[in-house]
Amino acid sequence: MQKNIVRDQNFLSQKSVPATRADLPTALDLVDTLAANADRAVGLAANMIGVKKQIIAVSIGVMNIAMLNPKLTKKSHPYQAKEGCLSLTGERSTTRYKEIEVQYQDLNFKKQTQHFSGWIAEIIQHEIDHCAGILI
């Protein structure tokens, strides 16, 4: 189900807690909300729909995937990026990494490890920052 986007910086600045199986409906809502905002968003974190759980949704090509409890395990080739955010106005500069490795759980709570690079890696890093209460 599509949810409204949270813009309250005090709420968004709070750290999210690990997701459990009980949070699967939130993951599905996050994917639905990302699809509904495809014209202006390529990633969302659960706190952006009002839930302080470590869940992100990312647009990867023609599909959106959910990652529960994502963690960066490797990163290389730093660069400076300018990013916007659906929850905030304007753009901000930040350091990102061109190549990353992410460990997460899929919707079946199966542990996954994947490598990402370029634009998708940047999106994932932005959404993981949201889970940590970091606003970019």
Secondary structure, 3 states (H helix, E strand, C coil): CCCCCCCCHHHHCCCCECCCHHHHHHHHHHHHHHHHCCCCCCEEEHHHHCCCECEEEEEECCEEEEEEEEEEEEEEEEEEEEEECCCCCCEEEEEEEEEEEEEEECCCCCEEEEEEEHHHHHHHHHHHHHHCCCCC
